[in-house]
């Protein structure tokens, strides 16, 4: 089962392959074309990735600003100077992933890691695929606002720093609220609404029952990352979150599809019981 469009909580929870469907020990590696292609083959609902820009302006898919701990910054290197991945593949360009989406219809969740070139990212995507095929996510509120200003029809998701909920749970919360208000910050959900994000994406530890209830009350969809254990997957599926972002999308899809099938079976049994009850109440002819 796949969900063909990005949706809120009305449809079954979507499964998002975190940096593709990867295995950093045996391959394919994270943020590699092999990992993205594996995700498409597995039928994930979306592929998540991260974007940086090289010195010569090439948009590449990599999680960190540097190539290794204390290594050179991607922004300081030409694309041709980037090393190969362990399996011999090049670090992919955003254009390559967009072409994969164009060929297969794969949905993309593209994280803007740093501000300043949002327009380039949007143009790269829109030159190859329709807006329905991608959404933009970011920890940087200004980047979300910039994308909303460029094209309000692009779906956006605000990645929530854990500090918002740490502040909320802190014994120093009253002082933290004063500081956050002074700086123009609010709780994660307040901030998402303020900048016009279409949904919010939070760490699994933030996705408490009260947080999810608050989000549902406000009509804000919630994606949760990075969910790799079965117990948390089941909890979030039962809560009907918008999406689960995971390194193990095959497991999450199996659990999701089993849950959907179980609900459908219960609904069918309830319908049969109702029909039987109506039959008993019907007058004899």
KOLTITI-634253 format. One record per residue: residue in three letters; z, x, y of N, C-alpha, C in turn. Coordinates in pm, whole numbers, padded with zeros to 5 digits, always signed. Example, Ala and Ser with C-alpha at 12.3 -4.5 7.8 and 13.67 -1.06 7.14 Angstrom:
BEGIN
ala+00780+01319-00569+00780+01230-00450+00780+01320-00330 ser+00708+01285-00225+00714+01367-00106+00787+01290+00003 
END
This chain:
BEGIN
unk+00000+00085-00119+00000+00000+00000+00000+00088+00123 unk-00085+00057+00219-00081+00124+00348-00078+00018+00457 unk-00025+00055+00571-00023-00034+00686-00133+00014+00779 unk-00231-00071+00806-00353-00025+00871-00339-00002+01020 unk-00235-00058+01081-00220-00041+01224-00075-00007+01257 unk-00055+00062+01370+00080+00087+01416+00141-00046+01458 unk+00258-00073+01406+00320-00203+01435+00467-00186+01460 unk+00530-00293+01499+00675-00295+01512+00738-00329+01380 unk+00852-00398+01384+00929-00422+01263+00885-00545+01187 unk+00779-00614+01234+00736-00737+01166+00675-00706+01030 unk+00617-00587+01014+00557-00549+00888+00646-00449+00815 unk+00617-00423+00687+00701-00327+00613+00708-00191+00683 unk+00818-00124+00662+00840+00008+00721+00725+00102+00687 unk+00674+00169+00790+00566+00265+00767+00625+00399+00725 unk+00546+00476+00653+00586+00608+00607+00498+00711+00677 unk+00564+00803+00749+00494+00904+00828+00517+01041+00764 unk+00409+01110+00732+00418+01243+00671+00449+01346+00778 unk+00568+01401+00775+00619+01496+00874+00545+01630+00862 unk+00464+01660+00962+00381+01782+00963+00283+01783+00844 unk+00242+01664+00804+00155+01650+00688+00235+01641+00559 unk+00165+01627+00448+00228+01622+00316+00225+01764+00262 unk+00336+01837+00283+00332+01981+00262+00437+02029+00162 unk+00416+02152+00118+00510+02224+00033+00504+02369+00079 unk+00601+02411+00155+00595+02544+00216+00619+02658+00118 unk+00648+02625-00006+00664+02728-00109+00532+02749-00183 unk+00476+02640-00232+00355+02649-00314+00229+02604-00241 unk+00245+02548-00122+00130+02496-00049+00095+02354-00093 unk+00020+02281-00012-00027+02320+00121+00088+02330+00221 unk+00068+02410+00324+00175+02438+00418+00181+02334+00530 unk+00296+02330+00598+00312+02234+00706+00210+02258+00816 unk+00166+02151+00877+00067+02156+00985-00057+02235+00944 unk-00100+02211+00822-00226+02271+00774-00323+02159+00740 unk-00452+02189+00743-00549+02086+00708-00531+02043+00563 unk-00490+02136+00477-00464+02098+00339-00353+01996+00328 unk-00247+02013+00408-00137+01917+00407-00176+01782+00463 unk-00259+01783+00568-00303+01656+00625-00397+01583+00528 unk-00485+01657+00463-00576+01595+00367-00499+01540+00247 unk-00395+01611+00205-00311+01561+00095-00242+01432+00135 unk-00198+01424+00260-00135+01302+00308-00231+01185+00307 unk-00355+01210+00350-00456+01104+00348-00480+01058+00204 unk-00493+01153+00113-00518+01119-00028-00403+01038-00087 unk-00281+01066-00042-00164+00995-00094-00151+00855-00035 unk-00223+00829+00076-00218+00696+00137-00103+00676+00233 unk-00056+00784+00297+00052+00768+00394+00004+00682+00510 unk+00097+00625+00583+00062+00537+00695+00028+00614+00821 unk+00080+00735+00834+00048+00818+00950+00080+00963+00920 unk+00011+01052+00991+00035+01196+00982+00098+01242+01113 unk+00213+01308+01105+00278+01359+01226+00246+01506+01242 unk+00228+01550+01367+00199+01690+01393+00246+01728+01532 unk+00236+01858+01565+00284+01914+01691+00171+01995+01756 unk+00164+01991+01889+00054+02056+01960+00104+02159+02060 unk+00040+02277+02055+00056+02379+02158-00082+02423+02204 unk-00087+02497+02313-00214+02544+02369-00217+02697+02375 unk-00326+02755+02325-00343+02900+02329-00383+02946+02469 unk-00387+03078+02488-00420+03133+02619-00560+03096+02663 unk-00651+03078+02566-00788+03039+02601-00809+02888+02593 unk-00699+02810+02594-00709+02666+02609-00737+02587+02484 unk-00720+02648+02366-00742+02576+02241-00613+02504+02201 unk-00623+02376+02172-00508+02297+02129-00490+02312+01978 unk-00377+02370+01939-00354+02401+01798-00230+02328+01747 unk-00221+02315+01615-00115+02240+01551-00012+02335+01492 unk+00104+02341+01557+00210+02434+01516+00342+02380+01569 unk+00448+02394+01489+00575+02333+01530+00648+02410+01638 unk+00642+02543+01632+00720+02625+01724+00631+02691+01828 unk+00689+02726+01944+00608+02792+02047+00570+02935+02011 unk+00645+02995+01917+00614+03129+01870+00566+03125+01726 unk+00502+03232+01682+00447+03235+01547+00552+03268+01442 unk+00662+03332+01483+00772+03363+01394+00894+03387+01482 unk+01009+03410+01419+01128+03439+01498+01104+03562+01584 unk+01116+03542+01715+01094+03650+01812+00951+03704+01808 unk+00860+03624+01752+00721+03666+01748+00649+03631+01877 unk+00520+03662+01884+00445+03631+02007+00431+03482+02028 unk+00425+03444+02154+00406+03304+02188+00260+03264+02171 unk+00241+03143+02121+00104+03092+02106+00034+03090+02241 unk+00109+03056+02347+00050+03048+02480-00001+03182+02530 unk+00045+03292+02470+00004+03426+02514-00112+03482+02434 unk-00156+03410+02331-00259+03461+02241-00387+03380+02252 unk-00500+03448+02229-00627+03378+02214-00629+03312+02076 unk-00709+03207+02063-00714+03139+01933-00755+03235+01823 unk-00850+03322+01851-00897+03418+01751-00792+03520+01710 unk-00686+03532+01791-00579+03627+01759-00469+03566+01673 unk-00472+03436+01652-00369+03373+01570-00385+03416+01425 unk-00275+03448+01357-00285+03489+01216-00318+03371+01126 unk-00360+03403+01005-00387+03299+00906-00256+03249+00848 unk-00258+03127+00798-00145+03073+00724-00134+03146+00590 unk-00021+03134+00519-00004+03207+00392-00112+03178+00288 unk-00174+03061+00295-00278+03028+00197-00416+03070+00243 unk-00423+03141+00355-00551+03189+00404-00623+03097+00499 unk-00566+02977+00523-00626+02885+00619-00591+02927+00761 unk-00678+02890+00853-00647+02912+00993-00549+02805+01041 unk-00470+02838+01142-00390+02735+01207-00488+02633+01264 unk-00476+02507+01225-00579+02409+01263-00577+02374+01411 unk-00692+02333+01458-00705+02282+01594-00686+02131+01593 unk-00641+02078+01704-00625+01933+01716-00758+01864+01691 unk-00867+01927+01732-00999+01868+01712-01028+01846+01564 unk-00983+01937+01479-01007+01924+01335-00933+01804+01277 unk-00808+01785+01322-00731+01671+01273-00791+01541+01322 unk-00839+01541+01446-00904+01421+01498-01030+01388+01418 unk-01103+01491+01378-01222+01468+01295-01184+01411+01159 unk-01073+01457+01103-01025+01400+00977-00993+01252+00995 unk-00929+01219+01106-00899+01079+01136-01028+00998+01152 unk-01126+01058+01216-01254+00990+01237-01322+00958+01104 unk-01314+01053+01009-01380+01034+00879-01306+00936+00790 unk-01172+00938+00797-01091+00865+00698-01017+00745+00754 unk-01008+00737+00887-00928+00631+00947-00779+00662+00952 unk-00741+00787+00917-00600+00825+00917-00540+00806+01056 unk-00417+00756+01059-00344+00739+01184-00265+00865+01213 unk-00259+00902+01341-00195+01026+01382-00079+00998+01477 unk+00031+01069+01458+00143+01070+01553+00150+01212+01607 unk+00103+01231+01729+00084+01364+01786+00197+01394+01883 unk+00276+01497+01852+00388+01532+01939+00346+01634+02044 unk+00366+01598+02169+00347+01692+02280+00475+01773+02293 unk+00465+01903+02271+00583+01988+02270+00624+02036+02409 unk+00526+02044+02500+00555+02091+02635+00460+02023+02731 unk+00509+02002+02853+00428+01931+02951+00325+02020+03018 unk+00233+01953+03090+00137+02026+03170-00008+02010+03127 unk-00030+01973+03000-00168+01955+02955-00184+01826+02873 unk-00110+01724+02913-00122+01594+02847-00264+01540+02853 unk-00330+01555+02968-00466+01505+02984-00561+01570+02884 unk-00545+01699+02861-00632+01770+02766-00613+01716+02625 unk-00488+01690+02588-00460+01637+02454-00521+01498+02438 unk-00500+01413+02537-00554+01277+02529-00707+01279+02524 unk-00769+01361+02607-00915+01368+02607-00969+01420+02474 unk-00900+01519+02416-00943+01573+02288-00944+01465+02181 unk-00840+01383+02181-00831+01276+02083-00932+01165+02112 unk-00936+01119+02237-01023+01007+02271-01171+01039+02259 unk-01206+01167+02262-01346+01204+02247-01394+01188+02104 unk-01300+01168+02012-01336+01161+01870-01292+01032+01802 unk-01178+00977+01844-01124+00860+01774-01075+00756+01875 unk-01069+00630+01833-01019+00525+01923-00867+00536+01938 unk-00817+00475+02042-00672+00476+02067-00593+00420+01950 unk-00653+00328+01876-00583+00267+01763-00552+00368+01654 unk-00620+00483+01656-00601+00584+01551-00490+00684+01583 unk-00435+00681+01704-00333+00781+01735-00227+00725+01829 unk-00114+00791+01829-00009+00765+01925+00049+00899+01968 unk+00112+00900+02084+00169+01021+02140+00320+01010+02138 unk+00387+01114+02088+00532+01118+02088+00578+01246+02157 unk+00699+01244+02211+00748+01364+02279+00897+01352+02310 unk+00963+01469+02311+01099+01479+02363+01098+01486+02515 unk+00981+01511+02573+00970+01533+02717+00938+01401+02786 unk+01034+01338+02854+01008+01208+02917+00889+01212+03012 unk+00873+01322+03085+00762+01331+03180+00628+01326+03109 unk+00621+01377+02987+00495+01372+02912+00462+01230+02869 unk+00564+01155+02826+00542+01014+02792+00494+00938+02915 unk+00561+00960+03028+00521+00893+03152+00380+00930+03192 unk+00344+01058+03173+00210+01103+03209+00104+01034+03124 unk+00130+01020+02995+00034+00954+02906+00024+00806+02941 unk+00138+00742+02967+00136+00601+03008+00053+00582+03134 unk+00062+00678+03227-00014+00669+03352-00163+00691+03328 unk-00195+00781+03233-00336+00808+03203-00403+00688+03139 unk-00334+00625+03043-00392+00512+02971-00279+00430+02908 unk-00241+00321+02971-00129+00241+02919-00154+00182+02781 unk-00279+00181+02737-00307+00125+02605-00275+00222+02491 unk-00246+00347+02525-00207+00444+02422-00062+00417+02382 unk-00040+00405+02254+00096+00380+02205+00178+00509+02215 unk+00300+00498+02268+00385+00616+02287+00522+00594+02225 unk+00581+00704+02180+00716+00699+02125+00800+00812+02183 unk+00919+00778+02231+01008+00879+02285+01097+00935+02175 unk+01090+01066+02156+01181+01133+02065+01313+01153+02137 unk+01421+01106+02080+01550+01104+02149+01631+01228+02114 unk+01664+01310+02213+01756+01421+02186+01890+01368+02140 unk+01952+01438+02049+02079+01390+01995+02188+01382+02102 unk+02171+01454+02211+02275+01457+02315+02310+01318+02365 unk+02211+01226+02367+02241+01092+02417+02350+01025+02335 unk+02337+01034+02203+02436+00967+02119+02563+01049+02106 unk+02552+01182+02114+02674+01262+02116+02759+01222+02237 unk+02693+01206+02351+02763+01165+02471+02832+01030+02449 unk+02760+00940+02386+02811+00805+02368+02936+00804+02280 unk+02939+00895+02181+03049+00897+02085+03162+00990+02129 unk+03141+01064+02235+03239+01162+02278+03361+01097+02342 unk+03475+01164+02327+03596+01119+02395+03581+01132+02546 unk+03488+01216+02587+03461+01235+02729+03349+01143+02778 unk+03325+01035+02704+03213+00948+02736+03212+00900+02882 unk+03324+00855+02940+03318+00809+03081+03265+00916+03176 unk+03312+01041+03156+03262+01150+03240+03115+01178+03210 unk+03079+01169+03081+02940+01195+03043+02846+01092+03103 unk+02891+00967+03108+02810+00861+03168+02787+00891+03316 unk+02895+00934+03384+02882+00967+03526+02781+01079+03546 unk+02789+01182+03463+02696+01295+03474+02555+01249+03443 unk+02538+01168+03336+02404+01124+03298+02342+01037+03407 unk+02423+00951+03468+02372+00868+03577+02332+00954+03696 unk+02414+01057+03725+02385+01146+03836+02251+01216+03816 unk+02223+01251+03690+02099+01322+03657+01983+01228+03628 unk+02008+01098+03634+01903+01002+03605+01882+00978+03458 unk+01978+01018+03372+01968+00996+03230+02046+00870+03192 unk+02015+00816+03076+02088+00701+03025+02100+00719+02874 unk+02146+00618+02806+02145+00627+02660+02000+00633+02614 unk+01982+00668+02488+01846+00687+02437+01760+00562+02456 unk+01814+00447+02425+01735+00324+02437+01706+00290+02582 unk+01804+00311+02668+01781+00289+02811+01668+00379+02862 unk+01673+00504+02820+01574+00600+02866+01434+00562+02817 unk+01424+00521+02691+01294+00482+02636+01234+00366+02715 unk+01319+00268+02748+01271+00154+02826+01232+00197+02968 unk+01310+00286+03025+01287+00328+03163+01152+00398+03178 unk+01116+00482+03081+00990+00558+03094+00870+00483+03037 unk+00894+00365+02980+00783+00283+02931+00734+00316+02793 unk+00816+00386+02713+00776+00417+02576+00768+00289+02493 unk+00675+00286+02399+00659+00168+02315+00763+00161+02204 unk+00817+00275+02166+00923+00277+02065+01002+00406+02080 unk+01105+00419+02001+01191+00537+02005+01197+00600+01867 unk+01209+00731+01862+01219+00803+01735+01345+00887+01738 unk+01434+00867+01641+01566+00930+01645+01596+01003+01515 unk+01687+01098+01525+01740+01167+01408+01813+01066+01319 unk+01808+01089+01188+01867+00995+01093+02014+00969+01121 unk+02086+01070+01174+02229+01053+01202+02252+00961+01321 unk+02152+00945+01405+02166+00852+01517+02138+00708+01477 unk+02068+00690+01365+02024+00556+01325+02137+00481+01256 unk+02246+00460+01330+02359+00386+01277+02329+00236+01284 unk+02413+00159+01217+02392+00015+01219+02398-00042+01359 unk+02491+00005+01440+02504-00047+01576+02384-00006+01662 unk+02335+00116+01643+02218+00160+01719+02096+00076+01684 unk+02073+00055+01554+01957-00023+01511+01969-00168+01556 unk+02090-00222+01557+02110-00359+01604+02079-00369+01753 unk+02122-00268+01829+02094-00266+01972+01944-00257+01997 unk+01876-00173+01921+01731-00159+01936+01660-00290+01904 unk+01703-00356+01797+01641-00484+01759+01663-00589+01867 unk+01783-00590+01925+01814-00685+02032+01722-00665+02151 unk+01688-00539+02180+01602-00507+02293+01453-00519+02258 unk+01423-00535+02130+01283-00543+02088+01215-00409+02083 unk+01291-00301+02060+01237-00166+02054+01226-00122+01908 unk+01106-00082+01866+01088-00030+01732+01153+00107+01719 unk+01198+00140+01597+01266+00267+01574+01201+00340+01456 unk+01153+00463+01484+01118+00557+01378+01237+00649+01358 unk+01258+00696+01235+01373+00782+01205+01325+00908+01134 unk+01375+01024+01181+01335+01154+01125+01459+01237+01093 unk+01445+01343+01020+01350+01364+00913+01424+01325+00787 unk+01379+01218+00723+01455+01151+00616+01404+01199+00481 unk+01486+01281+00413+01440+01341+00288+01526+01304+00167 unk+01632+01224+00186+01714+01185+00072+01697+01036+00043 unk+01703+01002-00083+01675+00866-00129+01774+00765-00072 unk+01901+00802-00065+02001+00707-00016+01973+00665+00127 unk+01938+00761+00212+01908+00727+00352+01779+00647+00362 unk+01680+00682+00280+01556+00604+00279+01586+00458+00246 unk+01667+00435+00145+01700+00298+00105+01776+00225+00215 unk+01868+00294+00279+01944+00232+00388+01851+00189+00501 unk+01759+00275+00537+01669+00246+00648+01566+00138+00612 unk+01522+00138+00486+01432+00032+00441+01502-00104+00445 unk+01629-00104+00405+01704-00229+00409+01725-00277+00553 unk+01729-00182+00647+01746-00217+00788+01613-00253+00855 unk+01503-00238+00782+01370-00273+00833+01333-00192+00959 unk+01362-00060+00955+01319+00023+01067+01167+00025+01073 unk+01115+00058+01189+00969+00063+01206+00906+00169+01117 unk+00969+00289+01113+00907+00396+01038+01006+00499+00986 unk+00972+00561+00875+01047+00672+00818+00958+00795+00822 unk+01004+00899+00891+00932+01026+00900+00994+01120+00800 unk+00913+01172+00707+00970+01243+00593+00880+01356+00543 unk+00944+01456+00481+00871+01562+00412+00832+01519+00271 unk+00883+01403+00227+00856+01353+00092+00798+01212+00100 unk+00679+01198+00157+00622+01064+00176+00595+00990+00048 unk+00568+01063-00061+00543+00995-00189+00666+00919-00235 unk+00784+00979-00218+00909+00913-00257+00934+00791-00168 unk+00918+00810-00037+00942+00700+00056+00847+00583+00031 unk+00722+00612+00001+00626+00504-00025+00661+00428-00152 unk+00705+00500-00255+00744+00433-00379+00862+00339-00355 unk+00961+00387-00280+01078+00303-00250+01039+00185-00163 unk+00955+00209-00062+00911+00101+00027+00834-00005-00049 unk+00740+00038-00132+00657-00059-00204+00738-00137-00306 unk+00837-00071-00367+00925-00142-00460+01008-00246-00386 unk+01055-00211-00267+01134-00305-00188+01050-00424-00145 unk+00926-00398-00103+00836-00507-00063+00806-00597-00180 unk+00780-00538-00297+00752-00618-00416+00873-00702-00454 unk+00994-00645-00441+01115-00720-00473+01135-00839-00381 unk+01109-00820-00252+01121-00930-00156+01020-01039-00189 unk+00897-00998-00221+00794-01096-00254+00832-01175-00379 unk+00890-01106-00477+00930-01174-00600+01042-01274-00573 unk+01139-01234-00490+01248-01325-00455+01194-01448-00380 unk+01098-01426-00291+01039-01538-00217+00967-01633-00312 unk+00898-01576-00412+00826-01659-00508+00924-01741-00592 unk+01034-01678-00633+01135-01749-00711+01198-01861-00629 unk+01223-01834-00501+01282-01937-00414+01186-02054-00398 unk+01057-02023-00387+00957-02129-00372+00950-02215-00498 unk+00955-02148-00614+00952-02222-00739+01076-02311-00754 unk+01192-02258-00713+01315-02336-00720+01308-02458-00628 unk+01249-02440-00512+01234-02551-00417+01141-02657-00473 unk+01031-02614-00534+00938-02709-00594+01004-02787-00708 unk+01085-02715-00788+01155-02783-00898+01253-02886-00844 unk+01322-02850-00735+01418-02943-00675+01346-03067-00620 unk+01230-03047-00557+01154-03158-00504+01105-03249-00615 unk+01068-03186-00728+01020-03265-00841+01131-03355-00897 unk+01254-03302-00895+01367-03380-00945+01400-03497-00853 unk+01374-03479-00723+01405-03582-00625+01296-03690-00616 unk+01176-03655-00662+01064-03750-00652+01090-03871-00739 unk+01059-03993-00687+01083-04117-00765+00988-04123-00885 unk+01038-04175-00993+00955-04187-01114+00846-04292-01091 unk+00727-04269-01142+00616-04364-01124+00618-04468-01233 
END
